[in-house]
């Protein structure tokens, strides 16, 4: 089993997008610069979406313009359509993350398009990136369940995976549990099949902890051969267009667990914890993460005399 795992940070996109109070652009840039020195392999900086739909990310281009890039980190932007892709390319994104929901209902709710319309736009975007150094990742939102339709049929999920890989020829794919409906047995079964179908394809899983199964799903995915994981500092985030959505799995909790088990992440958990402690002041409320509150399992305390 591969002991080396890749941790990818999404706090300034998926973590911040649901926050109602606008986080100053300079603070976003400062946080990204600090995260770039923690050992994470990729940072999803922002999303180029309509400012009316997601006001928190209206400063996407300015954020990209001002970050200090680490050559060992990939800086990516989530893009739902051609207009967003043009902005991401102009901003100098290393990677474009195309997103479409496997659920027809959620895709209409999330990006106001049918899945067929989304795929058509993706083809146009790929024409724009052809011949460039920009990597294109495809995210399959609601890969495990939809709040409107229930569990996503496996056949439908793998139909779209096949479309992403064989028709669109995307560089990599992310399976996203957008509303935290996945459970470990389902994750392990589906990810084993995905790895068997495309053993050389870089596959990321993106879990939310909506129902408390996020880290358990990580273990299930590892058992299936997955080595790339999205997470958000402090456990922040959630989809603005999904009822009951709560945060992503927490980056420092994830790294702390993987360190304890003996996996190699190359991520400095102490740096993550220090950054997570700054989040409540930044967003005006406590964060869901646990290690930042309880400390690491290696942190010992003196007995009362």
Secondary structure, DSSP 8 states (H G I E B T S, - for coil): ---B-EEEE-IIIIITTT-SS---HHHHHHHHHHHTTTT-SEEEEEE---TTT-GGGTTHHHHHHH----TTSEEEEEE-SHHHHHHHHHHT-SEEEEEEESSHHHHHHHHSS-HHHHHHHHHHHHHHHTTSS-EEEEEEETSSEETTTEE--HHHHHHHHHIIIIIS--SEEEEEETTS---HHHHHHHHHHHHHH-TTSEEEEEEB-TTS-HHHHHHHHHHTT--EEEEBGGG----TTSTT---B-BHHHHHHHHHHHT-B----HHHHHHHHTTHHHHHTS----SHHHH--TT-------
